[in-house]
Amino acid sequence: MKVVGGSASVSLARGIAKDLGATFIDVAFERHPGGFPDGERYVRLLAPVAGDHVVLVQTTYPDPMIVELFLLADAIREGGAKRVTAVIPYFGYGRQDKRFLDGEAVSAKTIAKHIAVDCDELLTMAFHNPDLLRTFPIPAREVSGMPALARYLKSVKVDVLLGPDENAIRFAKEASAVAGVPFDFLVKERIDSYTVKIEPKALAVKGKSVVIVDDVISTGGTIATATRELRKQGARRVAAACVHGLFVKGAETNLTALDDVIATDTIQSPHTKVSVAPEFAAAIRALG
């Protein structure tokens, strides 16, 4: 087995290769210094892959990383790989999972169809709608990142885990089982894409260290609103932990309300403190 990492996921790919005891293959991402003048992606495998099972690791965010993924998959397949496993730590364009209006593209399935051209199977993490994976043209499954986050939280002083809304209960519950601390959830009402309202709810957080657990932090608006409510109820310390740290559109300003922010390496950011390499490596071994 060999592991190839796209430029968005080199560090994670190296971690997966190390955990698997597999060979990591370096990639040249520029033909000459500065790349193509118009910004087009370029990739070149720096070792042979003929006859190998190749694991291709690439987060499809931001958009150019999608093109890079397709180029790498093509290079691997054309290089004679006998099997290609796509590991998409963060599946960009996974949010649109159905057609709400005539003429819309179902972006999650669109990306999946293109991945299926050169890949035999797909592993991803904290996917927006896991049920949709069953409709993909190749075998696809979700790998949980919560055990990795929970191991980190267990190593620090945490008293309570909270889901920011009812949809995130499953994340808080799963993490609490590993971290060994109780969990609860907040009641959220979304006003629009950027505004949320947290309904008052009595929580046992006075004097305690609380961590809000979610799959994705995007703008940080929900987390900031939840943090203010927790401070009102007397929480001593409030942190946030997520699998995917996007941190876009003023997120860093919103997150100043927190004592700490913890994210995994599905997307590299200044808040990346946890690696999900062991989770993906275990899932790859289970493929057989």
Phi, psi and chi 1 to 4 in degrees:
 res  aa     phi    psi   chi1   chi2   chi3   chi4
   1 MET       -  142.3 -176.8  179.3  -69.3      -
   2 LYS  -130.4  152.7  -66.6  179.7  178.1  176.6
   3 VAL  -122.7  132.3  178.7      -      -      -
   4 VAL  -120.4  135.8  173.1      -      -      -
   5 GLY  -116.3  130.6      -      -      -      -
   6 GLY   -70.9  166.7      -      -      -      -
   7 SER   -65.5  -20.0   61.8      -      -      -
   8 ALA   -80.5  -11.8      -      -      -      -
   9 SER  -140.4   28.7  -58.7      -      -      -
  10 VAL   -60.9  -47.2  171.9      -      -      -
  11 SER   -62.2  -45.6  178.3      -      -      -
  12 LEU   -63.7  -41.8  175.7   55.9      -      -
  13 ALA   -61.1  -40.8      -      -      -      -
  14 ARG   -62.6  -39.7  -74.1 -173.8  179.9  -83.0
  15 GLY   -65.0  -40.1      -      -      -      -
  16 ILE   -65.0  -44.2  -68.4  171.2      -      -
  17 ALA   -60.2  -43.1      -      -      -      -
  18 LYS   -63.3  -43.0 -178.1  177.9  179.8 -179.4
  19 ASP   -66.0  -35.2 -154.6  -63.4      -      -
  20 LEU   -82.6  -14.9  -70.1  171.2      -      -
  21 GLY    69.6   30.9      -      -      -      -
  22 ALA  -102.7  164.3      -      -      -      -
  23 THR   -80.2  129.8  -59.5      -      -      -
  24 PHE   -93.8  129.6  179.0   81.0      -      -
  25 ILE  -103.0  122.9  -65.9 -178.5      -      -
  26 ASP   -72.8  154.0  -74.0  -53.0      -      -
  27 VAL  -128.9  137.3  176.4      -      -      -
  28 ALA   -88.8  124.7      -      -      -      -
  29 PHE  -103.3   -1.0  -66.3  105.9      -      -
  30 GLU  -136.9  134.3  -65.7 -177.3   -8.6      -
  31 ARG   -74.0  -36.2  178.7  174.0  -71.2  176.0
  32 HIS  -147.9  161.6   52.9   79.3      -      -
  33 PRO   -51.2  128.9  -28.0   36.5      -      -
  34 GLY    93.7  -10.8      -      -      -      -
  35 GLY    69.6 -165.6      -      -      -      -
  36 PHE   -69.2  141.0  -70.8  114.9      -      -
  37 PRO   -57.1  -30.0  -24.6   35.0      -      -
  38 ASP   -93.7    7.3   58.7    2.1      -      -
  39 GLY    87.5    4.9      -      -      -      -
  40 GLU   -62.1  146.8  -73.0 -174.8    2.8      -
  41 ARG   -76.3  151.6  -49.6  -52.6  -64.3  175.8
  42 TYR  -140.4  135.5  167.9   86.3      -      -
  43 VAL  -137.4  149.9  -58.4      -      -      -
  44 ARG  -150.9  121.2  176.4  171.7  172.7 -101.1
  45 LEU   -69.2  135.1  -56.7  176.4      -      -
  46 LEU  -101.8   17.1  -61.8 -179.4      -      -
  47 ALA  -156.5  155.2      -      -      -      -
  48 PRO   -72.0  153.5   25.4  -34.3      -      -
  49 VAL  -130.4    5.7  -65.0      -      -      -
  50 ALA   -56.1  128.0      -      -      -      -
  51 GLY    80.0    1.8      -      -      -      -
  52 ASP   -99.4  156.7  -66.0  -44.6      -      -
  53 HIS   -86.5  117.5  175.9 -172.9      -      -
  54 VAL  -112.2  130.9  178.7      -      -      -
  55 VAL  -100.9  118.8  176.3      -      -      -
  56 LEU  -104.7  118.3  170.5   56.3      -      -
  57 VAL  -111.0  119.0 -173.7      -      -      -
  58 GLN  -160.6  121.5  172.4   77.9  -38.9      -
  59 THR   -74.9  134.4  -85.4      -      -      -
  60 THR   -94.5   53.5   51.4      -      -      -
  61 TYR  -153.7  134.6  171.6   83.6      -      -
  62 PRO   -73.1 -177.2   27.2  -33.8      -      -
  63 ASP   -48.7  -42.8  -71.7    6.1      -      -
  64 PRO   -58.6  -22.0  -27.3   36.9      -      -
  65 MET   -70.0  -22.6  -61.5  -59.1   98.7      -
  66 ILE   -67.4  -47.0  -62.3  172.7      -      -
  67 VAL   -60.7  -43.2  176.9      -      -      -
  68 GLU   -61.3  -39.8 -168.2  176.0  -77.5      -
  69 LEU   -58.4  -47.7  169.8   71.0      -      -
  70 PHE   -64.0  -39.4  -63.0  155.4      -      -
  71 LEU   -64.8  -42.8  -65.6  177.2      -      -
  72 LEU   -65.8  -42.3  -76.6  166.6      -      -
  73 ALA   -60.8  -41.5      -      -      -      -
  74 ASP   -65.2  -43.5  177.5   78.1      -      -
  75 ALA   -63.1  -39.1      -      -      -      -
  76 ILE   -67.9  -45.8  -68.5  166.9      -      -
  77 ARG   -66.2  -44.0 -175.3   61.5   78.4 -174.0
  78 GLU   -67.8  -21.8  -69.1  -66.3  -47.3      -
  79 GLY   -79.1   -1.5      -      -      -      -
  80 GLY    96.4   14.1      -      -      -      -
  81 ALA   -59.8  139.8      -      -      -      -
  82 LYS   -85.7  -20.9   68.9  177.3 -179.2 -179.1
  83 ARG  -153.0  136.1 -178.5  178.7  178.4 -175.9
  84 VAL  -127.1  118.3 -177.2      -      -      -
  85 THR  -104.7  118.1  -59.3      -      -      -
  86 ALA   -87.9  124.6      -      -      -      -
  87 VAL  -109.9  109.4  171.8      -      -      -
  88 ILE  -109.0   90.7  -45.0  -65.4      -      -
  89 PRO   -55.5  -50.9  -25.6   35.8      -      -
  90 TYR  -117.6  120.2  172.2   69.3      -      -
  91 PHE   -91.0   92.6 -164.3  108.1      -      -
  92 GLY   -61.8  145.3      -      -      -      -
  93 TYR    70.4   20.5  -74.3   89.3      -      -
  94 GLY   -85.9   -9.2      -      -      -      -
  95 ARG   -71.3  -39.5  -74.1 -172.3  179.0   91.6
  96 GLN   -81.7   99.8  176.2  124.5   14.9      -
  97 ASP  -109.8    4.2   55.3    3.8      -      -
  98 LYS  -154.7  165.8   62.9 -179.4   70.5  173.1
  99 ARG   -96.5  110.0 -172.9  169.6  -71.8  104.6
 100 PHE   -86.8  -34.0  -62.1   93.4      -      -
 101 LEU  -129.9  147.9  -60.7  170.6      -      -
 102 ASP   -55.8  137.1  -71.3  -15.3      -      -
 103 GLY    93.3   -7.1      -      -      -      -
 104 GLU   -78.2  148.5  -73.8 -175.2  -21.7      -
 105 ALA   -89.1  139.7      -      -      -      -
 106 VAL   -87.9   91.9 -179.1      -      -      -
 107 SER   -60.0  -36.1   60.4      -      -      -
 108 ALA   -60.5  -45.2      -      -      -      -
 109 LYS   -72.5  -30.7  -67.0  179.2   74.0  171.3
 110 THR   -62.2  -48.5  -58.9      -      -      -
 111 ILE   -63.1  -41.2  -61.5  -62.0      -      -
 112 ALA   -60.7  -40.0      -      -      -      -
 113 LYS   -61.5  -37.4  -76.4 -170.2  -72.3 -172.9
 114 HIS   -75.0  -34.9  -72.1  -77.5      -      -
 115 ILE   -62.2  -37.3  -67.8  171.0      -      -
 116 ALA   -67.7  -14.9      -      -      -      -
 117 VAL   -60.1  -41.8  170.7      -      -      -
 118 ASP  -122.0   -3.2  -71.9  -53.8      -      -
 119 CYS  -113.8  149.0  -60.9      -      -      -
 120 ASP   -94.4  -24.4  -60.9  -63.7      -      -
 121 GLU  -159.7  164.8   59.4 -138.6  -14.3      -
 122 LEU  -137.8  134.3  165.4   67.4      -      -
 123 LEU  -121.2  134.7  -61.3  174.3      -      -
 124 THR  -141.1  179.9 -171.4      -      -      -
 125 MET  -138.4  140.2 -173.9  164.5  -81.2      -
 126 ALA    45.6   54.4      -      -      -      -
 127 PHE   -74.1  144.0 -168.2   70.2      -      -
 128 HIS   -55.7  -45.4  178.2   66.5      -      -
 129 ASN  -134.7   90.7  177.6    3.3      -      -
 130 PRO   -55.1  -29.7  -24.3   34.6      -      -
 131 ASP   -62.1  -28.7  -69.4  -21.2      -      -
 132 LEU   -66.4  -25.5 -170.2   70.3      -      -
 133 LEU   -59.0  -28.4  -64.0  174.1      -      -
 134 ARG   -69.7  -16.2  -66.4 -161.9  -65.6  -92.5
 135 THR   -94.7   -2.9   71.5      -      -      -
 136 PHE   -69.6  153.5  -77.7    8.1      -      -
 137 PRO   -74.0   -8.8   24.0  -32.7      -      -
 138 ILE  -128.1  158.7   53.3  175.2      -      -
 139 PRO   -55.7  130.0  -25.0   34.7      -      -
 140 ALA  -140.6  140.9      -      -      -      -
 141 ARG  -146.0  153.9   61.4  162.9  -69.5 -150.1
 142 GLU   -92.7  135.5 -178.2 -173.5   44.9      -
 143 VAL  -107.4  133.2  178.3      -      -      -
 144 SER   -80.1  135.4  178.0      -      -      -
 145 GLY   -97.4   -6.4      -      -      -      -
 146 MET   -62.2  -38.0  -77.1  -59.8  135.0      -
 147 PRO   -58.9  -38.0  -28.4   37.7      -      -
 148 ALA   -64.5  -46.4      -      -      -      -
 149 LEU   -62.0  -42.7  -79.3  175.3      -      -
 150 ALA   -64.5  -37.9      -      -      -      -
 151 ARG   -61.2  -40.6  -72.6 -165.0  -60.6  -88.4
 152 TYR   -64.7  -46.2  177.8   88.6      -      -
 153 LEU   -64.9  -31.2  -64.7  174.5      -      -
 154 LYS   -66.4  -27.5 -171.3  175.1 -177.5  178.8
 155 SER   -81.5   -9.2   71.6      -      -      -
 156 VAL  -119.5  169.1  -62.1      -      -      -
 157 LYS   -80.8  104.8  179.9   61.3  177.8  174.9
 158 VAL  -129.3  136.8  176.1      -      -      -
 159 ASP  -104.1  -35.7  -61.2  -48.1      -      -
 160 VAL  -143.7  140.6 -178.3      -      -      -
 161 LEU  -108.6  139.7  -59.8 -178.1      -      -
 162 LEU  -129.9  135.8  -74.4  179.0      -      -
 163 GLY   -84.6  137.9      -      -      -      -
 164 PRO   -70.0  -13.1   25.6  -34.0      -      -
 165 ASP  -161.0  178.2   54.5   39.0      -      -
 166 GLU   -65.2  -29.2  -68.5 -176.9   67.1      -
 167 ASN   -67.1  -22.3  -68.7  -31.5      -      -
 168 ALA   -97.3    6.8      -      -      -      -
 169 ILE   -57.4  -41.7  -67.1  174.6      -      -
 170 ARG   -60.9  -33.5   66.6 -175.5  178.7  107.3
 171 PHE   -71.6  -46.3  -57.6  121.5      -      -
 172 ALA   -63.2  -40.2      -      -      -      -
 173 LYS   -64.5  -44.8 -177.4  177.9 -178.4  179.9
 174 GLU   -65.0  -42.5 -176.2  179.9    2.1      -
 175 ALA   -67.2  -36.3      -      -      -      -
 176 SER   -66.0  -32.6   76.3      -      -      -
 177 ALA   -64.4  -33.5      -      -      -      -
 178 VAL   -85.3  -43.5  177.0      -      -      -
 179 ALA   -74.3  -20.6      -      -      -      -
 180 GLY    74.7   32.0      -      -      -      -
 181 VAL  -129.9  157.4  -63.8      -      -      -
 182 PRO   -69.8  163.0   23.1  -32.9      -      -
 183 PHE  -135.4  159.2   72.6   95.0      -      -
 184 ASP  -152.9 -173.2 -154.0  -30.0      -      -
 185 PHE  -146.9  158.7   68.5   95.0      -      -
 186 LEU   -98.8  162.7  -65.3  161.9      -      -
 187 VAL  -106.5  116.7  179.7      -      -      -
 188 LYS  -114.7  139.0  179.2  180.0   75.8  174.6
 189 GLU  -118.1  120.7  177.9 -173.3   -4.7      -
 190 ARG   -87.6  124.0  178.3  163.8  -68.2  -77.5
 191 ILE   -84.2  -47.7  -50.1  -59.0      -      -
 192 ASP  -155.1 -168.6   55.9   40.4      -      -
 193 SER   -62.0  -22.5  -64.0      -      -      -
 194 TYR  -118.2   -5.2  -60.6   95.1      -      -
 195 THR  -126.1  131.1  -49.9      -      -      -
 196 VAL  -131.3  157.5  -62.6      -      -      -
 197 LYS  -125.7  128.6  177.6 -176.7  177.6 -177.7
 198 ILE   -95.8  119.2  -61.8  -64.7      -      -
 199 GLU   -73.2  137.3  -62.9  -69.0  -23.3      -
 200 PRO   -56.5  134.1  -23.8   34.6      -      -
 201 LYS  -152.4  126.2  175.1 -175.7  176.8 -179.1
 202 ALA   -69.1  127.0      -      -      -      -
 203 LEU  -129.1  149.3  -63.0  161.5      -      -
 204 ALA   -85.2   71.7      -      -      -      -
 205 VAL  -122.1   -2.6  -63.2      -      -      -
 206 LYS   -59.6  123.9 -172.4  174.1 -178.7  178.3
 207 GLY    74.3    9.4      -      -      -      -
 208 LYS  -109.4  160.3  -65.3 -176.6  177.5 -179.8
 209 SER   -91.6  118.2  176.0      -      -      -
 210 VAL  -116.4  139.3 -176.8      -      -      -
 211 VAL  -122.2  124.5  177.2      -      -      -
 212 ILE   -86.1  124.2  -56.7  166.6      -      -
 213 VAL  -113.0  129.4 -179.2      -      -      -
 214 ASP  -148.0  168.7 -151.3   -8.0      -      -
 215 ASP   -78.3  -41.7   55.5  -14.8      -      -
 216 VAL  -133.4  137.7 -178.2      -      -      -
 217 ILE  -114.0  118.1  -64.0  178.6      -      -
 218 SER  -102.5  -84.1 -176.1      -      -      -
 219 THR   -87.1  -16.7   65.4      -      -      -
 220 GLY    81.0    4.9      -      -      -      -
 221 GLY   -62.7  -45.5      -      -      -      -
 222 THR   -62.0  -44.4  -64.0      -      -      -
 223 ILE   -63.5  -42.9  -61.0  -64.2      -      -
 224 ALA   -63.3  -42.8      -      -      -      -
 225 THR   -63.7  -43.5  -57.5      -      -      -
 226 ALA   -63.8  -38.3      -      -      -      -
 227 THR   -62.9  -42.1  -61.6      -      -      -
 228 ARG   -61.4  -40.1  -72.9 -169.1  -71.0  -89.6
 229 GLU   -65.1  -41.1  176.8   61.5   26.7      -
 230 LEU   -67.2  -37.1  -68.1  168.3      -      -
 231 ARG   -63.1  -40.9  -60.2  -79.7 -167.4 -155.2
 232 LYS   -59.6  -34.0  -72.8  178.8 -174.5  176.3
 233 GLN   -87.7    8.0  -64.5 -164.6   30.5      -
 234 GLY    91.8   14.3      -      -      -      -
 235 ALA   -58.9  133.4      -      -      -      -
 236 ARG   -74.2  -37.0  174.2  177.2   57.7   82.3
 237 ARG  -147.9  137.2 -172.0  173.4 -173.6  -85.4
 238 VAL  -129.0  125.8 -177.4      -      -      -
 239 ALA  -127.7  167.6      -      -      -      -
 240 ALA  -129.0  142.0      -      -      -      -
 241 ALA  -131.6  133.2      -      -      -      -
 242 CYS  -141.6  158.8   65.8      -      -      -
 243 VAL   -75.9  -53.4  177.3      -      -      -
 244 HIS  -107.3  113.7  -55.5  -48.4      -      -
 245 GLY  -100.7   95.7      -      -      -      -
 246 LEU   -80.6  -46.5  -72.0  168.3      -      -
 247 PHE    52.7   64.5  -51.9  122.2      -      -
 248 VAL  -115.9  163.9  -62.8      -      -      -
 249 LYS    46.7   65.4  -65.0 -172.1 -178.4  -64.8
 250 GLY    81.0   13.0      -      -      -      -
 251 ALA   -60.2  -42.8      -      -      -      -
 252 GLU   -61.7  -35.4  -66.4  -59.6  -24.0      -
 253 THR   -67.6  -44.9  -60.8      -      -      -
 254 ASN   -60.4  -36.9  -73.7  -29.4      -      -
 255 LEU   -81.4   -3.4  -64.7  174.9      -      -
 256 THR   -65.6  -16.8   57.0      -      -      -
 257 ALA   -69.6  -15.8      -      -      -      -
 258 LEU   -95.3  157.3  -69.3  147.2      -      -
 259 ASP   -82.9  -26.6  -65.8  -65.8      -      -
 260 ASP  -160.6  152.5 -166.5   13.8      -      -
 261 VAL  -130.9  129.9  179.2      -      -      -
 262 ILE  -124.3  125.9  -57.2  140.3      -      -
 263 ALA  -133.0  161.2      -      -      -      -
 264 THR   -91.7 -178.9   78.7      -      -      -
 265 ASP   -94.2   20.9   53.4   -2.4      -      -
 266 THR   -63.6  -33.0   60.7      -      -      -
 267 ILE  -131.1  125.7  -58.4  170.1      -      -
 268 GLN   -75.0  132.3  -72.8  -67.8  -24.5      -
 269 SER  -154.1  170.1   78.1      -      -      -
 270 PRO   -61.5  -15.8  -24.2   34.9      -      -
 271 HIS   -98.6    4.5  -58.5  -64.0      -      -
 272 THR   -69.0  115.4  -64.5      -      -      -
 273 LYS  -127.7   -8.1  -61.8  179.5  174.2   72.5
 274 VAL  -132.1  136.7  176.6      -      -      -
 275 SER  -103.3  136.8  179.3      -      -      -
 276 VAL   -99.8   14.9  -68.2      -      -      -
 277 ALA   -55.2  -43.6      -      -      -      -
 278 PRO   -61.3  -36.4  -24.3   35.5      -      -
 279 GLU   -66.1  -45.1  -82.9   59.2   46.3      -
 280 PHE   -69.3  -38.3  -83.6  119.5      -      -
 281 ALA   -61.9  -41.1      -      -      -      -
 282 ALA   -64.2  -40.5      -      -      -      -
 283 ALA   -66.6  -35.4      -      -      -      -
 284 ILE   -68.5  -42.0  -67.7  164.2      -      -
 285 ARG   -60.4  -36.5  -71.1 -169.1 -159.1   97.2
 286 ALA   -72.1  -13.3      -      -      -      -
 287 LEU   -66.4  -29.4  -67.9  172.8      -      -
 288 GLY    84.2      -      -      -      -      -
